[in-house]
Amino acid sequence: RPRSSWRKAEELLAGTTDSMWLGPLTAARVEVELHRGRAEEAAARAEAAAVAMQEGEIPFFTATLHERAVGALAEIAERARALGDLDGAAAAERRASQHLERLRQLLAPEHWEGTPPPASLAHLAVAEAEMTRVLGRSDPAAWAEAGARWEQLGLPLQLAYSRWRRAEAILIADGDRGEAAELLEAAAASASAMGAAPLLGEIERLA
């Protein structure tokens, strides 16, 4: 069922370059590929969509895509670094930087009469935090900033993800294990309440 639904959606939108359609569809597919452990496939799909949407991209529809692309490339960089593949990690960094810089430009204040969409700014905060993972030094403060934005918007699933990554960063830095435990407990409660089984599994493994 899910695979046939993807195929149908992709067939209907074949050839489109409209970010309103291509952004959300590709972002969702990227997330699925990440849950399947296929980070390179996820990143490749995001990059292909980014090329297709060069003209008239609307960040309200594409911020999620760029955020998840940086997250996919963080997985690739971490894996490469663990294998001693410094060239592979550097390549992932270059690719991730392209998505992050593009999102920064799209949301730059000079392009807006008012302020950019708050949710898009939250996705940018997550992308900034994911970039610290790409660089091999996941930053608890960056994840705290991302989490604060999701909390302000009242979006518990995204907040749970940020809390999980913040706890991970704290533990990697040999920080306060009690603080990490509290973050994981809160993240697990939200993920469980929303039936987010893949995220809950990640949280429990780290715990």
C-alpha positions, 0 to 999 in steps of 0.5 A: 500500500505505501509503496503504491501510494508513493508511485501514484503520487510521483507519477502524478507529479512527474516533471513538476518543478513547483515547490508547493508540490515537489517540496512536501512530497520529497521531504516525506520520501526523504524521511521514509528513506532515512527510517529505512537506513538509506541515507544516501538515497534520501540525500540524492532525492533531496538534491534532485528536487533542489535542482528541479526547484531552482526558480520560484522556490517558496520556503514555506513548502521546502524548508522541511526538505532542506532540513531533512537533507542536512540530516541525511548528510549528517548520517552519511558524514558520521558513517564516513568518519566512523570508517576513517573515510575523511574524504567522504565526510568532507564531501557530505559536508559540502553537500549539506552546506549547499542545502543550509546556505540555500535555506538561509538565503531563502529566509534572509530578512531582506527577502521579506516585508514582514518576517519569514514563516515561524515554522520555516525558521524552526526548520532552519534552526534544526538544519543549523543543528544538523550541520553540527552533526555533519561537522562531527561535533553535535552541539547541545545548544543548537538543539536546545534552540531548535527545541525551543522554537518547536515548543513555541509552535506547540509541535510535540513530535518535532520537539521530541526529535530535538530533545533526542538529538540534544540528549545525544549531543550531551552524552557525546560531549560527556555532559550531564547524564541526568539532563540527558535522561530527563530529555529522553524521558520527555521525548519518549513520552511525546513519541509514544503518545503520538504513535511515532514508533521509529522515533521512539525506537531511536530514543529508547536505543539511546536511553 
